[in-house]
């Protein structure tokens, strides 16, 4: 598999250390190796939060998740915020990677 190559534009708003961390994490995930020795557990994540995480990791927007679960978009945002906090993730990308590592979704078709 060819290695990923990426360079941040000079006006990128993330600090250089965070850019490097994100790039390394994405490259490791794309190559099939996990950045951590073991995937993080989803301990403490409630069933509804897990449903939101699974749908979000499947590529659905907040609006689509809300429609699928018959809840308000604001409620989805609350669940996403709780997931970010509970799983110590910086953004939705990290949540998706954690969902893949936990086996909630698969990248293969």
C-alpha positions, -999 to 999 in steps of 0.1 A, spaced: 0 0 0 15 34 -9 22 57 20 0 87 25 16 120 18 2 152 32 14 186 41 -6 213 58 -10 247 42 9 274 59 -23 291 71 -36 259 87 -53 268 120 -41 237 139 -9 239 159 19 219 142 20 192 169 -17 186 165 -15 185 127 13 159 130 -7 138 155 -37 138 132 -16 130 101 1 101 119 -31 88 132 -48 88 97 -17 73 81 -16 45 107 -53 38 103 -50 38 64 -21 14 65 -41 -10 87 -20 -6 119 -35 9 150 -18 39 165 -24 24 200 -14 -11 210 -50 -20 217 -83 -4 206 -99 17 232 -129 1 249 -163 17 246 -169 12 283 -192 37 298 -209 44 264 -247 40 268 -267 20 242 -282 51 226 -248 68 224 -235 36 207 -263 38 182 -254 74 174 -217 65 171 -225 36 148 -246 57 125 -222 86 125 -193 62 117 -214 50 88 -212 84 73 -246 99 84 -249 136 92 -265 148 125 -297 154 105 -297 119 91 -289 103 124 -318 123 140 -342 111 113 -330 75 116 -334 74 154 -365 97 154 -349 123 177 -341 160 174 -308 172 158 -300 190 191 -303 156 209 -278 141 184 -254 169 191 -257 163 228 -249 126 222 -219 135 200 -206 158 227 -209 131 253 -191 107 231 -163 131 225 -159 136 262 -163 99 273 -139 86 246 -115 115 250 -117 122 213 -109 156 197 -133 154 168 -157 133 148 -129 117 128 -114 102 160 -148 89 169 -152 72 136 -118 56 140 -127 44 175 -159 30 161 -140 11 135 -115 -2 160 -143 -13 183 -159 -32 154 -190 -11 152 -185 -5 115 -163 -19 88 -145 -1 61 -148 -30 36 -179 -31 14 
